[in-house]
């Protein structure tokens, strides 16, 4: 699936521009600990929203398209 289709699918599914760490782990089919390691080494970028670590849908789609 191409990046634009993935963005559209995820935005439709979550009705948001960002998703939580647990949702990101579910979409990437990895553990939350793996998401933390990926953030630490710079494989995937995150943003803080109200103290919570969130991930932009565009970033998730980019990562999936490069995988």
N, C-alpha and C positions, 0 to 999 in steps of 0.2 A: 504494500500500500504506500502511496506517495505521501509526502509530508503534509500537503494541503488537505488531503482526504483525512489523514490522521487527526489533524487539528480540528477539522469540522466534526468528526466523530466524537472526539473527546469533549469538545465544547458542548455538543448536543447532550452527551451522556451526563456531564456534571453541571451543565448550565452555569459555568464559571470560567474565568480566565486563569485561575490558579487552583491547584488541588493539594491535598495534604500529603504528608510523607507516607501514610498508610495507603492512600489511594494510588500514589506513585508506585509504591512497591507492588501493589496488585497489578497495575497496568504493565509494569516491566517484568512481572513474574519473578521477583526477587524478594528477599527479606528486607525489613526496615534497617537492619544492621548493614546490609549491603548498600542500601541507599546512603546511609551515613558515610560509608567508606568511599563511595563514588563522589559524594560532595567534597570530602576531605582532599581527594586527589585531583579534583577539578573535572571529573568526567561529566558531571551534571551540575548546573547552577541552581541555586535556591534563593528565595527572598524571605524576609521576615515580615509577617503580617500579624500585628497585635501580639508579638511574642512567639508566634508559632512559625515553624519552618514550613514554607509552602513552595510549590514548584509551578512555574508557568507552563500552561498547556503547550505553548509554542516550543519550550525547551524539551518537554517530554517527546513531542513529535520529532524534533531535530535529532534527539538521541536515538529514537527508534529507526529513523531513516538512515542513520549512519551505522547502525548495528548490523 
